[in-house]
Every structure is written in C-alpha cells, then in structure tokens.
Amino acid sequence: MDDGLGGDFVVVHNSLSLQLILSGLQSSRYYRFRYAARNIIYDSANLFESDMLQYSDEITVLTAVNPSPPLNLQLNTDLRYRDALIFEWEPPRNHGGSDLQQYSLELLHVSTGLSTLY
C-alpha cells in the first residue's frame, strides 16, 4: 500500500488469507495498492532459494467515507395491509466512494421504547 503522497509501498498483508480489512485510513485520500503471490523457487544448480515476487499493476482507489442518507423516505399509501407498512426511498446523493451494500431501516416502538433494525 502507498498513501498516495509519493512515498514507498509498505507491506500491509503477508499471509495466505484472501481477505484483509484495512482500518484507520483517511477519508478523501487516494491510496495505491499492488499485490503479489509469493512462492519460493529453488535453484538446484546454485543450491539456494530465491524468494520471487511479481507485483500487479498499481491499483488506485478512493477510501470510502460515510454515504449521505437516502432521500425521500415515504410510506406507500397505495398498498394497504392490516399488519404491514410499505416504505420507499431514493438512493443517497453521495455513495461515499464505494458501492452501497445495503440499506437499514430502524423502527422505534413508541410504547416500549425499544427499536428494531430491518
């Protein structure tokens, strides 16, 4: 990983795991990444092992920030059910630099003061 400020790449992952979560990145900054698979090649003629890395092309990404809230939350009154409400909304203006994964709607039960996440 490179922080995009002209520095060197720094190793942030060195295991067989195929997933990594990087936290503590600064929002609105471009980071450059490159990756490689590592193996050890044995040179039988010279009896030594060389650690070979061939990196991918650099990948530039924008760190994700919190998306703006969805727009125009409304109760759909065209469809009426005895024990159900239908809500609709529009996507947020800004998705925060990465694809949206899900929407969450929280319902507060006024009589109990408890909330339920949908």
Buried (B, 14 or more C-beta within 10 A) or exposed (E): BBBBEEEEEEEEEEEEEEEEEEEEEEEEEEBBBEEEEEEEEEEEEEEEEEEEEEEEEEEEEBBEBEBEEBEEEEEEEEEEEEEEEEEEEEEBEEEBBEEEEEEEEEEEEEEEEEEEEE
